[in-house]
Amino acid sequence: MEHFFGQQWKDQGIYHLIKLFDRPLVMDRSLLAAALCFWSSATNNMNLRFGMMTPTVLDMAALFGLSPLGVEVNAALFAPEAEGSFKAAWPTVAKLAGSKAKNMLNYSSFYGNLGVEDSADDDSIAPLGEVKHATSLLYWLCKFVFCTQANKVTLEFAHRADYLAQGGRLALGPLVTDGMKPKHGGPLWAF
């Protein structure tokens, strides 16, 4: 997908975060466990002997490329349900799937049924439409950025994926920083 949408992702400020998840993140469990001993979910920061410390929006921008600039991500964010949007396509897909539609939201089923397939001939990706782009962005947002607690694609993020697929720029830095609550399964990958 990078071949087709790489420049758009760079313009939107999400390219480096997408590339971060190209390879598996190696987690030092004992180091993470030790760090979480100092984490306070009440104040959303680490309580250390010299004072409180928390990742800032600028830290997120510097380390992960999460832009503090762009449209604020909130419940009022509206992406028009254009012909190429995931939200416009999902009712048709759900109707065709019938009772299996809820199972299609599991990560493996979702990507297996709706994801992008590589071409066996020349190892390149066929030209993609807006729906495929939005589908892939929705999978990426749910699994890697917001780390949904349900371990499946959550349709509440579909409007964000559609907005990104349509070329919009979201301010993901503040959203991820606010969502760093270990008890809610937030983005601990930042640690």
QUIVENFEN-V671075 format. One record per residue. N is the residue number from 1. PSI is psi in degrees with one decimal (999 if undefined). OMEGA is omega in whole degrees, 0 to 359 (* if undefined). Layout:
# QUIVENFEN-V671075
n=N psi=PSI omega=OMEGA
n=N psi=PSI omega=OMEGA
This chain:
# QUIVENFEN-V671075
n=1 psi=-24.7 omega=182
n=2 psi=-35.5 omega=180
n=3 psi=-40.2 omega=184
n=4 psi=-34.2 omega=188
n=5 psi=5.6 omega=182
n=6 psi=-46.4 omega=181
n=7 psi=-38.4 omega=177
n=8 psi=-42.5 omega=179
n=9 psi=-38.3 omega=178
n=10 psi=-42.9 omega=179
n=11 psi=-33.3 omega=182
n=12 psi=-13.3 omega=180
n=13 psi=20.8 omega=179
n=14 psi=-1.8 omega=185
n=15 psi=-49.0 omega=184
n=16 psi=-33.8 omega=178
n=17 psi=-38.0 omega=176
n=18 psi=-44.4 omega=180
n=19 psi=-26.0 omega=178
n=20 psi=-34.0 omega=184
n=21 psi=13.0 omega=174
n=22 psi=-33.9 omega=180
n=23 psi=151.9 omega=179
n=24 psi=140.7 omega=176
n=25 psi=130.2 omega=178
n=26 psi=122.4 omega=184
n=27 psi=129.3 omega=172
n=28 psi=98.1 omega=187
n=29 psi=-41.4 omega=182
n=30 psi=-37.4 omega=178
n=31 psi=-40.0 omega=177
n=32 psi=-41.3 omega=179
n=33 psi=-40.7 omega=179
n=34 psi=-41.0 omega=180
n=35 psi=-38.5 omega=182
n=36 psi=-17.8 omega=175
n=37 psi=-25.4 omega=181
n=38 psi=-3.9 omega=185
n=39 psi=134.3 omega=177
n=40 psi=113.7 omega=179
n=41 psi=-17.6 omega=178
n=42 psi=-39.0 omega=181
n=43 psi=-3.6 omega=179
n=44 psi=45.3 omega=177
n=45 psi=175.2 omega=177
n=46 psi=130.0 omega=178
n=47 psi=103.5 omega=181
n=48 psi=168.2 omega=184
n=49 psi=-34.5 omega=182
n=50 psi=-0.8 omega=178
n=51 psi=-171.4 omega=181
n=52 psi=147.4 omega=179
n=53 psi=137.6 omega=178
n=54 psi=151.0 omega=175
n=55 psi=135.2 omega=181
n=56 psi=171.5 omega=177
n=57 psi=-38.3 omega=178
n=58 psi=-33.3 omega=174
n=59 psi=-43.9 omega=180
n=60 psi=-37.9 omega=179
n=61 psi=-43.1 omega=183
n=62 psi=-41.6 omega=185
n=63 psi=-39.8 omega=189
n=64 psi=-3.3 omega=180
n=65 psi=14.0 omega=179
n=66 psi=113.4 omega=186
n=67 psi=135.3 omega=171
n=68 psi=-7.1 omega=182
n=69 psi=152.7 omega=178
n=70 psi=-169.5 omega=180
n=71 psi=131.9 omega=178
n=72 psi=134.3 omega=181
n=73 psi=115.8 omega=177
n=74 psi=-179.0 omega=184
n=75 psi=-21.3 omega=182
n=76 psi=-3.7 omega=179
n=77 psi=129.1 omega=184
n=78 psi=122.7 omega=172
n=79 psi=123.4 omega=181
n=80 psi=137.0 omega=179
n=81 psi=74.7 omega=179
n=82 psi=172.3 omega=181
n=83 psi=-33.0 omega=182
n=84 psi=14.7 omega=182
n=85 psi=152.7 omega=178
n=86 psi=-41.6 omega=182
n=87 psi=-32.9 omega=178
n=88 psi=-31.4 omega=183
n=89 psi=-27.1 omega=187
n=90 psi=-43.5 omega=180
n=91 psi=-37.2 omega=179
n=92 psi=-44.0 omega=179
n=93 psi=-43.5 omega=180
n=94 psi=-37.8 omega=179
n=95 psi=-41.8 omega=178
n=96 psi=-35.3 omega=181
n=97 psi=-23.6 omega=179
n=98 psi=-127.9 omega=183
n=99 psi=-13.5 omega=180
n=100 psi=0.2 omega=184
n=101 psi=-40.3 omega=180
n=102 psi=-35.9 omega=178
n=103 psi=-22.6 omega=180
n=104 psi=-14.8 omega=182
n=105 psi=-11.2 omega=173
n=106 psi=144.9 omega=187
n=107 psi=-49.5 omega=184
n=108 psi=-41.8 omega=179
n=109 psi=-42.1 omega=182
n=110 psi=-50.0 omega=182
n=111 psi=-35.9 omega=179
n=112 psi=-37.7 omega=182
n=113 psi=-34.8 omega=188
n=114 psi=-5.7 omega=184
n=115 psi=179.4 omega=181
n=116 psi=134.2 omega=179
n=117 psi=141.3 omega=176
n=118 psi=147.9 omega=177
n=119 psi=132.5 omega=180
n=120 psi=-24.5 omega=185
n=121 psi=-58.8 omega=187
n=122 psi=17.0 omega=177
n=123 psi=34.2 omega=176
n=124 psi=163.9 omega=181
n=125 psi=133.4 omega=179
n=126 psi=153.7 omega=179
n=127 psi=134.8 omega=187
n=128 psi=150.6 omega=175
n=129 psi=176.0 omega=180
n=130 psi=-38.7 omega=182
n=131 psi=-44.9 omega=178
n=132 psi=-39.5 omega=178
n=133 psi=-47.5 omega=179
n=134 psi=-37.2 omega=179
n=135 psi=-45.6 omega=180
n=136 psi=-39.3 omega=178
n=137 psi=-36.6 omega=178
n=138 psi=-44.5 omega=177
n=139 psi=-46.9 omega=181
n=140 psi=-45.7 omega=180
n=141 psi=-47.1 omega=184
n=142 psi=-44.8 omega=186
n=143 psi=-40.4 omega=190
n=144 psi=-36.0 omega=185
n=145 psi=-54.9 omega=184
n=146 psi=-14.7 omega=177
n=147 psi=64.7 omega=185
n=148 psi=140.4 omega=184
n=149 psi=-28.5 omega=183
n=150 psi=-5.8 omega=182
n=151 psi=38.8 omega=175
n=152 psi=169.1 omega=178
n=153 psi=130.7 omega=180
n=154 psi=125.3 omega=184
n=155 psi=-13.0 omega=178
n=156 psi=-18.3 omega=178
n=157 psi=-0.6 omega=184
n=158 psi=-38.1 omega=180
n=159 psi=-30.9 omega=177
n=160 psi=-41.4 omega=178
n=161 psi=-41.7 omega=178
n=162 psi=-41.3 omega=180
n=163 psi=-43.3 omega=177
n=164 psi=-41.5 omega=180
n=165 psi=-29.6 omega=179
n=166 psi=3.7 omega=176
n=167 psi=4.7 omega=179
n=168 psi=157.6 omega=180
n=169 psi=119.7 omega=180
n=170 psi=146.8 omega=175
n=171 psi=83.6 omega=183
n=172 psi=-22.2 omega=181
n=173 psi=-55.2 omega=179
n=174 psi=-35.0 omega=182
n=175 psi=-44.7 omega=181
n=176 psi=-38.4 omega=179
n=177 psi=-41.7 omega=179
n=178 psi=-26.2 omega=184
n=179 psi=7.2 omega=183
n=180 psi=72.4 omega=178
n=181 psi=105.3 omega=184
n=182 psi=-32.5 omega=182
n=183 psi=-16.9 omega=179
n=184 psi=6.9 omega=180
n=185 psi=31.4 omega=181
n=186 psi=-171.3 omega=185
n=187 psi=76.7 omega=178
n=188 psi=-9.0 omega=178
n=189 psi=-21.3 omega=179
n=190 psi=-32.2 omega=176
n=191 psi=999 omega=*
